[in-house]
Amino acid sequence: MIDRAIWAAWYDVVPVYRERYLAWLHGTYIPGVLKRPGYLWAAHYATLKKEAQPNAMHREKTLTNVRDTKVPAGEDYILILGAADTAVFGACSPSEINAALPASGKAMLALRKNERINIMTEAARVDGLELASYPAGMQLAPCIQMGQFNCTPECEEEMMIWYGRWRMPAVLRIPGSVRTRKLSSVAGWVRHAIL
């Protein structure tokens, strides 16, 4: 079975609760979710902070960051779960999974702040130089880069061409790369992501 769907959650955790939350997430929550039909793998990352880089003029006009205050802006952690397709997440959605948790689990989830969730489907995939020697199969690599963005409707075809002709072929040659996925949103604020 191949993993063509991603459930991603970006969020913050108050530092004082970090160790307790992470122990619960890795020891209880993730193993519980992975027992559900169709859920194939999970990965959890802490975000490395990086100074903002100036964007090219063209990018500034076409790509938008989260400016809507209704969209949570959590960024300290990202939890990613993989499934064969988005129907798995529709059959038992993130909201339903979280609502069914016992009170102790809901209390742990409440430690997440500024959480936003996206369900995405894979639009394209290329395998990198390290795939042949990567022992974990479809599981994500220990370190990832995941960009998420929206662009103006008139630029979407141009963006598709750029990824198809230049960006995706270029990542084939990056040392250390296992695979790259271009994702399109099914549910959530962001319309596009590159993982």
C-alpha positions as CSV (number, residue, x, y, z in Angstrom):
1,M,0.0,0.0,0.0
2,I,1.3,3.5,-0.9
3,D,0.7,6.6,1.2
4,R,-0.9,9.3,-0.9
5,A,-2.6,11.3,1.9
6,I,-1.3,13.5,4.7
7,W,-2.9,14.8,7.9
8,A,-0.7,17.6,9.2
9,A,-1.1,19.6,12.4
10,W,1.0,22.6,13.2
11,Y,0.9,23.8,16.8
12,D,2.7,25.2,19.9
13,V,3.0,23.8,23.4
14,V,3.7,25.9,26.5
15,P,7.3,24.9,27.4
16,V,6.5,24.0,31.0
17,Y,4.2,21.2,29.7
18,R,6.5,20.0,26.9
19,E,7.9,16.8,28.4
20,R,4.6,15.6,29.8
21,Y,2.8,16.3,26.5
22,L,5.5,14.7,24.4
23,A,5.5,11.5,26.5
24,W,1.7,11.2,26.1
25,L,1.8,12.0,22.4
26,H,4.5,9.4,21.6
27,G,3.4,6.8,24.1
28,T,-0.4,7.0,23.9
29,Y,-1.8,9.2,21.2
30,I,0.2,8.2,18.1
31,P,0.1,4.5,18.9
32,G,-3.7,4.8,19.3
33,V,-4.3,6.6,16.1
34,L,-2.1,4.1,14.2
35,K,-4.4,1.2,15.3
36,R,-7.2,2.7,13.2
37,P,-7.8,1.2,9.7
38,G,-5.9,2.8,6.9
39,Y,-3.5,4.9,9.1
40,L,0.0,3.9,7.9
41,W,2.6,5.9,9.8
42,A,3.1,9.0,11.9
43,A,6.0,11.4,12.3
44,H,6.4,14.3,14.8
45,Y,8.9,17.1,14.5
46,A,10.1,20.1,16.4
47,T,10.5,23.2,14.2
48,L,13.9,24.7,13.9
49,K,13.6,28.5,13.9
50,K,15.2,30.3,11.0
51,E,15.6,34.0,10.2
52,A,13.2,35.2,7.5
53,Q,14.7,35.4,4.1
54,P,13.7,38.2,1.7
55,N,11.4,37.0,-1.0
56,A,11.8,37.8,-4.7
57,M,9.4,40.6,-5.8
58,H,7.4,38.1,-7.9
59,R,6.9,35.7,-4.9
60,E,5.7,38.5,-2.7
61,K,2.9,39.3,-5.1
62,T,1.8,35.7,-5.6
63,L,2.4,33.8,-2.4
64,T,0.7,34.7,0.8
65,N,1.5,33.9,4.4
66,V,-1.1,33.5,7.2
67,R,-2.3,37.0,7.8
68,D,-5.9,36.1,8.7
69,T,-6.1,36.2,12.5
70,K,-8.8,33.5,12.3
71,V,-6.1,31.0,11.1
72,P,-4.0,29.7,14.0
73,A,-0.3,30.4,13.6
74,G,1.2,27.5,15.6
75,E,4.7,26.6,14.4
76,D,6.7,24.9,17.2
77,Y,5.7,21.4,16.2
78,I,4.3,19.5,13.3
79,L,2.5,16.1,13.6
80,I,2.1,14.3,10.3
81,L,0.1,11.1,9.7
82,G,0.1,9.2,6.5
83,A,-2.7,7.1,4.9
84,A,-3.4,5.5,1.5
85,D,-5.8,8.3,0.5
86,T,-7.9,11.0,2.0
87,A,-11.0,8.7,2.4
88,V,-9.2,7.2,5.4
89,F,-9.3,10.7,7.1
90,G,-12.9,11.2,6.0
91,A,-14.0,7.8,7.5
92,C,-12.6,8.9,10.8
93,S,-11.5,12.5,10.8
94,P,-9.0,14.2,13.1
95,S,-11.8,16.0,14.9
96,E,-13.7,12.7,15.5
97,I,-10.6,11.0,16.8
98,N,-9.8,13.8,19.2
99,A,-13.5,14.1,20.4
100,A,-13.4,10.3,21.2
101,L,-10.4,10.6,23.5
102,P,-11.0,10.1,27.3
103,A,-10.9,13.2,29.5
104,S,-7.2,12.6,30.2
105,G,-6.4,12.6,26.5
106,K,-8.5,15.7,25.9
107,A,-6.6,17.5,28.7
108,M,-3.3,16.6,27.0
109,L,-4.7,17.9,23.6
110,A,-5.7,21.1,25.3
111,L,-1.9,21.7,25.9
112,R,-1.6,22.4,22.1
113,K,-2.0,26.0,21.3
114,N,-2.6,27.8,18.0
115,E,-3.2,24.5,16.2
116,R,-4.1,24.4,12.5
117,I,-4.8,21.2,10.6
118,N,-4.7,20.4,6.9
119,I,-5.7,17.2,5.1
120,M,-3.7,16.9,1.8
121,T,-3.5,14.6,-1.1
122,E,-0.3,13.9,-3.0
123,A,-0.3,15.6,-6.4
124,A,3.3,14.5,-7.3
125,R,6.2,12.6,-5.9
126,V,9.8,12.1,-6.8
127,D,12.3,9.8,-5.1
128,G,15.6,11.2,-4.0
129,L,19.2,9.9,-4.1
130,E,18.9,8.3,-0.6
131,L,15.7,6.3,-1.1
132,A,17.5,3.1,-2.0
133,S,19.5,3.2,1.2
134,Y,16.6,4.5,3.4
135,P,15.5,1.6,5.7
136,A,12.2,3.1,6.9
137,G,10.2,2.6,3.6
138,M,7.4,5.1,3.4
139,Q,8.0,6.6,6.8
140,L,9.2,10.2,6.6
141,A,12.9,11.0,7.1
142,P,14.2,12.1,10.5
143,C,14.5,15.7,9.3
144,I,12.1,17.3,6.9
145,Q,11.3,20.6,5.2
146,M,7.7,21.4,4.7
147,G,6.6,24.6,3.1
148,Q,3.0,25.5,2.8
149,F,1.5,28.3,0.7
150,N,-1.4,29.8,-1.1
151,C,-1.1,31.7,-4.4
152,T,-3.4,33.8,-6.4
153,P,-5.6,31.8,-8.8
154,E,-4.1,33.3,-11.9
155,C,-0.7,32.0,-10.8
156,E,-1.7,28.4,-10.0
157,E,-1.0,27.0,-13.5
158,E,2.4,28.8,-13.5
159,M,3.2,27.2,-10.1
160,M,2.2,23.7,-11.4
161,I,4.5,24.1,-14.4
162,W,7.4,25.3,-12.1
163,Y,7.1,22.3,-9.8
164,G,6.7,19.9,-12.7
165,R,9.5,21.1,-14.9
166,W,12.0,22.5,-12.5
167,R,11.6,22.0,-8.8
168,M,10.6,18.4,-8.6
169,P,13.4,17.3,-11.1
170,A,15.9,19.4,-9.2
171,V,15.3,17.7,-5.8
172,L,16.2,14.4,-7.4
173,R,19.9,15.5,-7.2
174,I,19.9,16.9,-3.7
175,P,22.3,14.9,-1.4
176,G,20.4,13.4,1.5
177,S,17.0,13.6,-0.1
178,V,14.8,10.6,0.4
179,R,11.7,11.8,-1.4
180,T,9.7,15.0,-2.2
181,R,6.0,15.3,-2.3
182,K,3.9,18.1,-3.8
183,L,0.6,18.2,-1.8
184,S,-2.8,19.8,-2.5
185,S,-5.3,20.6,0.2
186,V,-8.5,18.7,0.7
187,A,-9.4,20.5,4.0
188,G,-7.7,23.3,5.8
189,W,-6.4,26.8,5.2
190,V,-3.4,26.2,3.1
191,R,-4.0,25.1,-0.5
192,H,-0.5,23.8,-1.4
193,A,2.5,22.2,0.4
194,I,5.8,20.8,-0.5
195,L,7.2,18.1,1.8
